[in-house]
Amino acid sequence: MKLSMRPVRPCTTRNPPKHRPSRCCTLAHPATDLPVKKNLKLDHCHYQTPKISSHFLDPVPDRAAHVTRPARLGNRWMEYQGVRNWDGLLDPLDDNLRREILRYGGFVDAAYKAFDFDPSSPTYATRRFSKSSLFERCGLPSTGYRITRNLTASSGIQLPRWAERAPGWMSTRSSWIGYVAVCQDKDEIARLGRRDIVIAYRGTATCLEWLENLRATLSHFPDLGPSDAGACPSADAPMVESGFLSLYTSRVASCPSLQEMVREEISRLLRSYGDEPLSLTITGHSLGAALATLTASDLKTVFGRAAPLVTVISFGGPRVGNRSFRCRLEEQGTKVLRIVNSDDLITKVPGFVIDRPDGDGDGVASDRDVRVAGSPSWLQRRVADTQWVYAEVGRELRLSSRDSPYLSGINVATCHDLKTYLHLVNGFVSSNCPFRATAKRVLGGSGRHSRAERVAA
């Protein structure tokens, strides 16, 4: 179900920022303990070709979306992991679900903070901290999780010979992109109602990752065959964006593919913990959101019934695959919750979207009606036959930068920033009252990923 932002009666708040009227609701129990800062001024960046410059390199000075330990989920944990597609939890947004979304957003934020963005550094494109100290160094000292595997993604783009004379950062083929972590704290396991495995991915950072994002035509996912009879149309097979697939499956002589790393580590963890209640949560922002969706489908394909409940929590993700790919995710039982800022251009690319004509309001797209605004029917049919027709997946929590009283103006960089997403999740109440006055600010000044994620997914 798409959460539309309908006009509502303005709610009162004490001393609202002067730059614009606010629509806020006051709740008695704020979700976080972060300080409220008013009259927030965000960086106004130009929508430009990605480049490495000095302001990409400053460390993120503020804390991630670190929230107080929420209530026990108990035997409702599967509901919060999406087993019922989050029915009744999104509008209004359930406070426990809000806290879980922010908690997983903190894991993604840590993946950004731990990445070495400095092209002059000998450790460029690798992690800055060890597995044992990463959470603490990134502002998450009490997660209850332990990192068990670092993950690396490699580009499959073949560079021309002249690229050998270019600076090293331009041709860096493999880079650290995230990690696998397992909940080990007994109290946290008891609170969650199960042992949780997290895979967290950062967004685009290196030059070749930017280039992979531009490879927007669809390609067959090698491990996904034709859909089962009766479930999806048999005319086309599951296909995904070529660049995302390349980053997931490419390998180099010195490094296995991201796909191989993830499969190996999850297989090991299933052998270790498969006899106890277990969940697998894959989360990411932007490019990381796309890779999270590919990873979920791949793991459900490989492990089948042996796989635990697999849930994707994605922030600002681009489109990933076609309608058959979406159908395969549904057949597998993979649960996807997409956090979408309606003002974020990245969530509207690549390709064309297949619209749902029956209006069932579940937040996904389907069927064969390709709507290309203002185009004749013959052109629509031609578009439907190309490798540019995508379909949205999963359930959608739609937010808007325009509803926050702390965001001044709308620009591409701000709307796509991970911290903006965490801020909007923190403040959203319902479609009838989009923002609450007691919402805490989860926005930073000049974070690395707030600038490195300007254009691409």
C-alpha positions in Angstrom: 0.0 0.0 0.0 1.5 3.3 -1.0 1.3 5.9 1.8 0.1 9.0 0.1 0.6 12.4 1.6 -2.9 13.9 1.6 -3.5 17.5 2.7 -4.2 17.6 6.4 -5.1 20.2 9.0 -1.9 21.7 10.3 -0.9 20.5 13.8 0.6 22.9 16.3 4.2 22.9 17.5 6.2 25.1 19.8 8.5 27.6 18.1 8.4 26.1 14.6 11.3 27.1 12.2 10.6 30.5 10.5 11.5 29.4 7.0 8.3 27.5 6.4 5.0 26.4 8.0 5.1 22.9 9.5 2.7 20.1 9.8 3.5 18.3 13.0 1.9 16.0 15.5 3.1 15.7 19.1 3.6 12.2 20.5 4.3 11.6 24.1 7.2 9.2 23.6 9.8 10.2 21.0 11.6 7.3 19.3 15.2 8.5 19.9 17.2 10.4 22.4 19.0 12.6 19.8 18.9 16.4 20.3 16.6 18.5 18.3 18.3 21.2 16.3 16.2 23.9 14.7 16.7 26.1 11.7 18.8 23.3 10.2 20.8 24.4 7.2 21.7 21.6 4.7 24.3 21.6 2.1 23.1 22.8 -1.3 25.0 20.8 -3.8 24.8 20.8 -7.6 23.6 17.9 -9.6 26.8 17.1 -11.3 29.1 14.4 -12.7 30.6 12.4 -9.8 34.1 13.4 -8.9 36.4 13.0 -6.0 37.2 16.2 -4.1 38.4 17.1 -0.6 35.0 17.6 0.9 34.2 13.9 0.3 37.0 13.0 2.7 35.9 14.6 6.0 34.7 12.1 8.6 31.0 12.0 9.5 31.0 14.1 12.7 27.6 13.2 14.1 26.2 10.0 15.5 24.3 7.6 13.4 20.6 7.0 14.0 21.3 5.3 17.3 18.2 4.7 19.2 17.4 3.6 22.7 16.7 -0.1 23.0 13.1 -0.6 22.1 10.5 -3.0 23.6 10.6 -6.7 23.3 9.3 -8.0 20.0 8.7 -11.5 21.4 6.5 -13.8 19.3 5.6 -10.9 17.1 9.1 -10.7 15.5 8.0 -12.4 12.3 5.3 -9.8 11.9 7.9 -7.0 12.1 10.0 -8.9 9.7 7.2 -8.7 7.1 5.6 -12.2 7.2 2.3 -10.4 6.8 3.7 -7.8 4.5 3.6 -5.2 7.3 -0.2 -5.0 7.1 -1.5 -2.5 9.7 2.0 -1.4 10.6 2.8 1.3 8.0 -0.1 3.8 8.2 0.1 4.9 11.0 3.7 3.8 11.4 4.0 1.4 14.3 6.6 2.7 16.8 8.3 -0.7 17.2 8.7 -1.0 13.4 10.0 2.6 13.3 12.7 1.7 15.8 13.6 -1.4 13.9 13.9 0.5 10.6 16.1 3.1 12.3 18.2 0.4 13.9 18.9 -1.2 10.5 19.6 2.2 9.1 22.3 2.6 11.7 24.0 -0.6 10.3 24.0 1.0 6.8 25.4 4.3 8.2 28.2 2.3 9.8 29.1 0.8 6.4 29.5 4.3 5.1 31.6 5.6 8.0 33.9 2.6 7.9 34.7 3.1 4.2 38.0 4.8 3.2 37.0 7.5 0.7 40.4 9.1 0.5 41.9 8.4 -3.0 45.4 9.4 -1.8 45.3 6.8 1.0 47.1 3.5 0.5 44.0 1.9 1.9 41.5 3.7 -0.4 38.3 1.7 -1.0 38.8 -0.6 1.9 37.5 -0.5 5.4 39.0 1.8 8.0 38.3 -0.2 11.1 38.7 -3.8 12.1 35.7 -6.1 12.5 36.0 -6.1 16.3 36.1 -2.2 16.6 33.9 -1.1 13.6 30.6 -0.7 15.4 32.2 1.2 18.3 34.3 3.4 16.0 31.2 4.2 14.0 29.0 5.2 16.9 27.2 1.9 17.5 28.8 0.6 20.7 26.0 -1.5 22.0 24.4 -3.3 19.1 24.7 -6.8 20.5 26.0 -7.9 17.0 29.4 -9.2 16.0 30.8 -8.8 12.5 31.7 -12.2 11.0 32.6 -11.3 7.4 33.7 -8.3 5.4 32.2 -8.1 1.9 33.8 -6.8 -1.3 32.2 -6.0 -4.6 34.1 -6.0 -8.0 33.2 -4.3 -11.2 33.1 -6.3 -14.4 33.7 -3.3 -16.7 36.6 -3.8 -19.1 38.7 -0.6 -19.1 40.5 0.6 -22.2 44.3 0.6 -22.3 44.6 4.3 -21.7 43.0 3.8 -18.3 46.3 2.3 -17.1 47.8 5.8 -17.2 44.9 7.3 -15.1 45.1 7.8 -11.3 44.7 4.5 -9.4 41.4 5.5 -7.8 39.8 5.7 -11.3 40.5 2.1 -12.0 39.9 0.5 -8.6 38.0 -2.6 -9.5 37.2 -4.1 -6.1 36.1 -2.2 -3.0 34.8 -3.0 0.5 31.0 -2.6 0.4 29.7 -3.9 3.7 29.6 -6.8 6.1 27.8 -9.7 7.6 27.0 -9.4 11.4 25.3 -11.8 13.8 23.4 -11.0 17.0 25.4 -12.6 19.8 24.1 -10.8 22.9 21.7 -13.0 24.9 19.6 -10.1 26.1 19.2 -8.7 22.5 18.4 -12.1 21.2 15.7 -12.4 23.8 14.3 -8.9 23.0 14.3 -9.7 19.2 12.7 -13.1 19.7 15.3 -14.8 17.5 18.9 -14.6 16.5 19.3 -12.1 13.7 21.8 -12.1 10.9 22.4 -8.7 9.2 23.9 -8.0 5.8 24.5 -4.3 5.4 25.6 -2.5 2.2 26.8 1.1 1.6 25.9 3.0 -1.6 28.0 4.1 -4.6 31.5 5.3 -3.8 34.1 4.4 -6.5 34.5 5.5 -10.0 33.7 2.0 -11.5 30.6 1.7 -9.3 29.4 5.0 -10.7 29.9 3.6 -14.2 28.1 0.3 -13.4 25.1 2.3 -12.3 24.8 3.6 -15.8 24.5 0.1 -17.3 20.7 0.3 -17.0 19.5 -2.4 -19.5 18.2 -5.6 -18.1 20.1 -8.9 -18.0 19.2 -12.4 -17.0 20.0 -13.4 -13.5 22.0 -16.6 -14.0 20.6 -18.5 -11.1 17.0 -17.6 -11.8 15.2 -19.8 -14.4 11.7 -19.2 -15.8 9.0 -18.7 -13.3 6.7 -21.5 -12.1 3.7 -22.2 -14.3 0.7 -20.2 -13.3 2.5 -17.8 -11.0 4.0 -15.4 -13.5 3.9 -14.8 -17.2 6.1 -17.4 -19.0 6.9 -15.0 -21.9 9.9 -13.5 -20.1 12.4 -14.7 -17.5 13.5 -12.8 -14.4 15.9 -10.0 -15.4 17.8 -7.4 -13.4 19.8 -4.2 -14.0 23.1 -5.1 -15.8 25.4 -2.9 -13.6 24.0 -4.2 -10.3 24.3 -7.7 -11.5 27.9 -7.1 -12.5 28.8 -5.8 -9.1 27.2 -8.8 -7.5 28.6 -11.5 -9.6 32.0 -10.3 -11.0 35.2 -11.6 -9.5 38.9 -10.8 -10.0 42.0 -13.0 -9.6 42.7 -11.7 -6.1 39.1 -11.6 -4.8 36.0 -13.8 -5.1 32.7 -12.2 -6.1 30.3 -10.6 -3.7 27.9 -13.4 -4.5 30.4 -16.1 -3.6 31.3 -14.3 -0.3 27.7 -14.0 0.8 26.8 -17.6 -0.1 29.8 -19.0 1.7 29.2 -17.0 4.9 25.5 -17.5 5.1 26.0 -21.3 4.5 28.4 -21.3 7.5 26.1 -19.4 9.7 23.1 -21.6 8.9 25.2 -24.6 9.9 26.0 -22.9 13.2 22.6 -21.5 14.1 20.1 -23.3 11.9 18.5 -25.2 14.8 17.3 -22.0 16.5 14.9 -19.2 15.6 16.7 -17.2 12.9 16.1 -14.3 10.6 18.2 -12.8 7.8 17.8 -9.1 7.3 19.5 -7.5 4.3 19.7 -3.7 4.4 21.3 -1.0 2.2 21.0 2.5 0.8 20.9 3.4 -2.9 23.2 1.0 -4.7 23.3 -1.0 -1.5 19.5 -1.2 -1.6 19.7 -2.7 -5.1 22.4 -5.2 -4.0 20.3 -6.1 -0.9 17.4 -7.1 -3.2 19.6 -9.2 -5.5 21.2 -10.9 -2.5 17.9 -11.8 -0.9 16.7 -13.4 -4.1 19.9 -15.2 -4.7 20.1 -16.7 -1.1 16.5 -17.8 -1.3 17.3 -19.6 -4.6 20.4 -21.3 -3.3 19.2 -22.4 0.2 15.5 -22.9 -0.6 13.6 -24.2 2.4 16.7 -24.2 4.5 16.8 -20.4 4.4 15.3 -18.5 7.3 12.8 -15.7 6.8 14.6 -13.2 4.5 13.7 -9.6 4.8 15.0 -6.6 2.9 14.9 -3.1 4.5 16.0 -0.7 1.7 16.5 3.1 1.8 16.4 5.2 -1.4 16.8 2.2 -3.7 16.6 2.4 -7.5 14.6 -0.1 -9.5 16.2 -3.5 -9.8 14.4 -5.9 -12.1 11.5 -6.7 -14.3 8.1 -8.0 -13.5 9.2 -11.7 -13.6 11.9 -10.9 -11.1 9.3 -9.3 -8.8 7.2 -12.4 -9.2 10.1 -14.7 -8.3 10.7 -12.7 -5.1 7.1 -13.2 -4.1 7.2 -16.9 -4.9 10.2 -17.3 -2.8 8.6 -15.6 0.2 11.2 -12.8 0.3 9.9 -9.8 2.1 10.9 -6.4 0.9 10.2 -3.1 2.6 11.2 -0.1 0.5 11.6 3.2 2.3 11.0 5.8 -0.5 11.3 9.6 -0.4 8.9 10.8 -3.1 11.3 13.8 -3.7 14.3 11.5 -4.4 15.0 11.1 -8.1 17.1 8.0 -7.6 14.0 6.0 -6.6 12.5 6.8 -10.1 15.2 5.3 -12.2 16.3 3.3 -14.2 13.9 2.5 -17.1 10.1 2.6 -17.3 7.8 1.3 -14.6 5.0 -1.2 -15.2 1.8 0.3 -13.5 -0.8 -1.6 -11.6 -4.2 -0.8 -13.2 -6.3 -2.6 -10.6 -5.4 -0.1 -7.8 -5.1 -2.6 -5.0 -2.8 -0.2 -3.1 -0.1 -2.6 -2.0 2.7 -0.3 -3.1 4.0 -2.5 -5.9 3.6 -2.4 -9.7 2.4 -5.2 -11.9 0.7 -6.3 -15.1 1.6 -5.3 -18.6 0.3 -1.8 -18.9 3.4 0.4 -19.6 2.5 4.0 -19.2 4.8 6.4 -21.1 3.2 9.8 -20.5 1.9 11.4 -23.7 3.1 8.7 -26.0 0.9 6.8 -28.6 0.0 3.2 -28.0 2.3 1.8 -30.7 5.3 3.4 -28.9 4.1 2.0 -25.6 4.1 -1.5 -27.1 7.6 -1.0 -28.5 8.8 0.1 -25.1 7.3 -3.0 -23.5 9.5 -5.1 -25.8 12.8 -3.4 -24.8 15.1 -4.2 -21.9 14.1 -1.0 -20.1 10.8 -2.1 -18.5 11.1 -2.4 -14.7 8.7 -3.3 -11.9 8.8 -2.1 -8.3 9.1 -4.8 -5.7 7.8 -5.4 -2.2 5.9 -3.1 0.1 6.5 0.7 0.1 6.7 3.2 2.9 6.5 6.5 1.0 7.7 9.6 2.8 8.4 13.2 1.6 11.1 15.7 2.4 8.4 18.4 2.1 6.7 17.2 5.2 9.7 17.9 7.5 9.8 21.3 9.2 13.6 20.9 9.5 14.3 20.6 5.8 14.8 23.9 4.0 14.2 23.5 0.3 14.5 20.5 -2.0 17.6 19.4 -3.7 18.8 16.2 -5.2 21.7 15.5 -2.8 19.6 16.2 0.4 16.6 14.1 -0.8 18.8 11.1 -1.5 20.9 11.3 1.7 20.7 8.3 4.1 20.4 10.7 7.0 17.4 12.4 5.4 15.7 9.0 5.1 16.4 8.2 8.8 15.1 11.7 9.7 11.9 11.2 7.8 11.3 7.7 9.2 11.8 9.1 12.7 9.3 11.8 12.1 6.6 10.2 10.0 3.3 9.4 11.8 0.6 8.6 9.2 -0.8 9.9 5.9 -3.2 12.1 7.9 -0.4 13.6 10.0 2.9 13.3 8.2 5.3 14.7 10.8 5.5 15.0 14.6 6.9 17.9 16.6 8.8 15.6 19.0 10.7 13.9 16.2 14.4 14.1 16.7 16.8 15.2 14.1 18.8 12.4 12.5 20.5 14.7 10.0 24.2 15.5 9.8 26.3 18.3 8.4 28.9 17.2 5.9 28.9 13.4 6.1 30.9 11.5 3.6 28.0 9.6 2.1 25.8 12.7 2.1 28.1 14.0 -0.6 29.4 10.9 -2.3 25.9 9.7 -3.0 24.8 12.8 -5.0 23.8 11.4 -8.3 24.1 7.7 -8.7 22.3 4.9 -6.9 
